[in-house]
Amino acid sequence: MDKKTRERVERIREMEECLDRCVEATARLSAACKQWNETLEDSRILEEYYMDGDWMEDYEADERGELPDDLIRGVLSEDTVYDYISGRQELAMELLRTALAALES
């Protein structure tokens, strides 16, 4: 095999690896976007519960010891829901920037 052919073969192998990485990443992102879209209504409900709903009343009932001891109550953590909402908004902005960069390339 001459030098030009070896270089071409190496280039094709490198591009094949690039293609494999891109296809795999796109498939994972597509699946993640689908899963995230399926939870948008849950996110809206959770945000409404936390911001405008019954969260504070439930939190205070827990503080008064009115809830069963065996109740899972991670949603009543003062930071967990807020951190989720903030992180979701940051991720949405990152996705927008990523999508714009992908369209510009």
trRosetta pair geometry for C-beta under 8 A, 3 or more apart (Angstrom, degrees):
i j d omega theta_ij theta_ji phi_ij phi_ji
1 5 4.7 -122 -171 92 91 126
1 6 5.4 115 126 -61 116 85
1 9 7.4 -11 -178 -8 148 143
2 5 5.1 92 57 12 73 104
2 6 7.1 -135 100 -7 36 91
3 6 5.7 -56 -147 36 31 112
3 7 6.3 31 155 -19 66 106
4 7 5.8 -54 -150 36 30 112
4 8 6.4 31 151 -19 63 107
5 8 5.5 -53 -147 36 33 113
5 9 6.2 35 153 -20 66 105
6 9 5.7 -53 -147 36 30 112
6 10 6.3 30 154 -18 64 107
7 10 5.7 -55 -147 38 30 111
7 11 6.3 32 153 -20 64 107
8 11 5.7 -55 -148 36 30 113
8 12 6.3 30 154 -19 65 106
9 12 5.8 -55 -148 37 29 111
9 13 6.4 31 152 -19 64 105
10 13 5.7 -53 -149 35 32 112
10 14 6.4 32 153 -18 65 106
11 14 5.7 -55 -149 37 31 112
11 15 6.3 27 154 -16 65 108
12 15 5.7 -55 -144 40 31 109
12 16 6.2 38 153 -25 64 104
13 16 5.6 -51 -148 32 30 115
13 17 6.7 31 153 -17 62 102
14 17 5.8 -54 -154 35 32 111
14 18 6.5 35 148 -19 65 104
15 18 5.3 -48 -148 35 38 116
15 19 6.3 42 152 -21 66 103
16 19 5.6 -51 -148 36 31 113
16 20 6.4 34 152 -21 64 104
17 20 5.6 -50 -146 34 32 113
17 21 6.5 32 155 -17 64 104
18 21 5.9 -58 -151 37 30 108
18 22 6.2 25 155 -16 66 111
19 22 5.7 -59 -145 40 29 110
19 23 6.0 27 160 -18 67 109
20 23 6.0 -55 -142 38 26 108
20 24 6.2 24 159 -16 63 111
21 24 5.9 -60 -146 40 27 109
21 25 6.1 23 159 -16 65 111
22 25 5.9 -57 -142 39 27 108
22 26 6.1 27 158 -19 64 110
23 26 5.8 -56 -146 37 27 111
23 27 6.4 28 155 -20 63 107
24 27 5.8 -56 -149 35 29 111
24 28 6.5 26 155 -16 64 106
25 28 5.8 -55 -147 38 32 109
25 29 6.2 29 155 -17 66 108
26 29 5.8 -56 -143 40 30 109
26 30 6.1 34 156 -23 64 107
27 30 5.7 -53 -145 35 28 114
27 31 6.5 27 156 -16 62 105
28 31 5.9 -57 -150 37 30 109
28 32 6.3 28 153 -17 65 109
29 32 5.6 -56 -144 40 32 111
29 33 6.1 35 155 -21 67 105
30 33 5.8 -52 -145 35 28 111
30 34 6.5 31 154 -20 62 105
31 34 5.7 -53 -150 34 31 113
31 35 6.4 29 153 -16 65 106
32 35 5.7 -55 -147 39 32 111
32 36 6.1 32 154 -20 67 108
33 36 5.6 -54 -143 38 31 111
33 37 6.2 34 156 -21 65 106
34 37 5.8 -54 -148 35 28 112
34 38 6.6 31 152 -22 61 105
35 38 5.7 -55 -154 31 32 115
35 39 7.0 16 153 -8 63 107
36 39 6.1 -68 -156 41 34 102
36 40 7.3 62 146 -55 64 82
37 40 5.7 -18 -158 -22 42 115
39 42 4.6 -51 -165 43 73 120
39 43 5.8 81 135 -28 85 96
40 43 5.5 -53 -149 34 33 114
40 44 6.5 35 153 -20 65 102
41 44 5.6 -50 -149 34 34 113
41 45 6.4 34 152 -18 65 105
42 45 5.7 -56 -148 38 31 111
42 46 6.1 31 155 -19 66 109
43 46 5.7 -55 -144 39 29 111
43 47 6.2 29 158 -18 65 107
43 85 7.9 137 -167 -107 93 71
43 88 6.3 159 -145 -158 136 166
44 47 5.9 -55 -146 37 28 109
44 48 6.3 27 155 -18 63 108
45 48 5.8 -57 -148 37 28 111
45 49 6.3 33 152 -22 64 107
46 49 5.6 -52 -147 34 31 114
46 50 6.3 23 157 -14 65 109
46 75 7.7 -122 -141 -138 101 116
46 81 6.3 -155 168 -145 105 110
46 84 7.4 -41 133 100 143 138
46 85 7.7 -160 113 -72 105 97
47 50 5.8 -59 -145 41 30 108
47 51 5.8 6 166 -1 69 117
47 85 5.5 112 -104 -111 98 123
48 51 6.4 -63 -128 49 23 95
48 52 5.5 -46 -162 51 64 102
48 53 5.3 74 134 -37 71 117
49 52 8.0 -28 -57 60 5 61
49 53 4.0 -59 -128 57 37 146
49 54 6.3 -39 -153 43 78 74
49 55 5.4 104 145 -52 75 97
49 75 7.9 -14 118 174 139 128
49 81 7.9 -104 88 -151 100 154
50 53 6.9 29 4 39 22 100
50 55 4.7 53 -119 -46 42 158
50 81 4.5 -169 -97 136 142 142
50 82 7.0 -180 175 -65 143 64
50 85 6.9 -139 72 -39 154 140
51 55 7.8 58 -8 15 22 135
54 57 4.9 -60 -165 48 73 116
54 58 5.5 74 135 -25 91 103
55 58 5.8 -63 -149 40 28 108
55 59 6.0 30 155 -23 67 108
55 75 7.7 -118 -124 148 97 95
55 76 7.5 170 -162 -114 80 63
55 81 7.2 -113 -128 52 145 164
56 59 5.5 -50 -143 35 31 115
56 60 6.3 29 158 -16 64 106
57 60 6.0 -56 -147 38 28 108
57 61 6.4 31 152 -20 62 106
58 61 5.6 -52 -148 35 32 114
58 62 6.5 34 152 -20 64 103
58 67 7.9 53 -170 -68 77 136
58 76 6.0 -123 122 -100 103 110
59 62 5.7 -57 -156 34 30 112
59 63 6.5 31 148 -19 65 105
59 76 5.1 160 -100 -157 72 96
59 78 7.6 82 -141 -84 140 72
60 63 5.4 -49 -146 35 37 114
60 64 6.4 32 154 -15 66 105
61 64 5.8 -58 -149 40 31 108
61 66 4.4 -77 -175 61 84 126
61 67 5.9 92 125 -42 99 97
62 65 7.7 45 178 -71 33 22
62 66 7.1 -90 -75 49 24 78
62 67 4.9 -17 -102 11 70 132
62 73 6.0 133 -118 -169 144 156
62 76 5.3 72 -1 174 163 161
67 71 5.1 -79 160 39 110 149
67 73 6.8 90 120 -79 155 141
68 71 4.6 113 69 -29 88 102
73 76 4.4 -20 169 22 100 120
73 77 7.8 137 127 -36 75 69
74 77 5.7 -19 -170 -12 52 114
74 80 5.8 -123 165 148 83 176
75 80 6.9 -122 -118 89 27 128
75 81 6.1 53 -157 -60 66 116
77 80 3.8 71 71 -5 123 114
77 81 7.3 154 68 -7 80 78
78 82 7.5 -12 149 8 53 126
79 82 5.6 -76 -152 52 43 109
79 83 5.2 41 158 -26 83 112
80 83 5.9 -58 -144 36 22 108
80 84 6.5 23 156 -19 60 106
81 84 5.5 -52 -150 34 33 114
81 85 6.4 32 154 -18 66 104
82 85 5.8 -55 -148 36 31 109
82 86 6.2 27 156 -14 66 109
83 86 5.8 -56 -143 42 30 110
83 87 5.9 30 158 -18 65 111
84 87 5.8 -60 -143 41 26 109
84 88 6.1 29 157 -23 64 108
85 88 5.8 -54 -147 34 27 113
85 89 6.6 25 154 -16 61 105
86 89 5.9 -58 -152 36 31 109
86 90 6.4 29 152 -17 66 107
87 90 5.6 -53 -146 38 34 112
87 91 6.2 34 155 -19 66 106
88 91 5.7 -54 -146 38 30 111
88 92 6.4 35 153 -23 63 104
89 92 5.6 -49 -147 32 32 114
89 93 6.7 32 153 -16 63 103
90 93 5.8 -56 -153 36 33 110
90 94 6.4 34 149 -19 66 106
91 94 5.4 -52 -146 37 35 114
91 95 6.3 39 153 -21 66 103
92 95 5.7 -51 -149 34 31 113
92 96 6.6 35 150 -20 62 102
93 96 5.5 -50 -151 33 35 114
93 97 6.5 33 152 -16 66 103
94 97 5.7 -53 -149 37 33 110
94 98 6.2 33 152 -19 66 108
95 98 5.6 -54 -143 39 31 113
95 99 6.1 33 156 -21 65 105
96 99 5.8 -54 -145 36 28 110
96 100 6.4 27 156 -17 63 106
97 100 5.8 -55 -149 37 30 111
97 101 6.3 30 153 -19 65 107
98 101 5.7 -54 -147 37 31 111
98 102 6.3 31 154 -20 64 106
99 102 5.7 -54 -148 36 31 112
99 103 6.4 28 154 -17 64 106
100 103 5.8 -57 -147 38 31 109
100 104 6.2 26 156 -17 66 110
101 104 5.8 -60 -144 40 30 109
101 105 6.4 32 157 -29 65 105
102 105 6.1 -52 -147 24 30 111
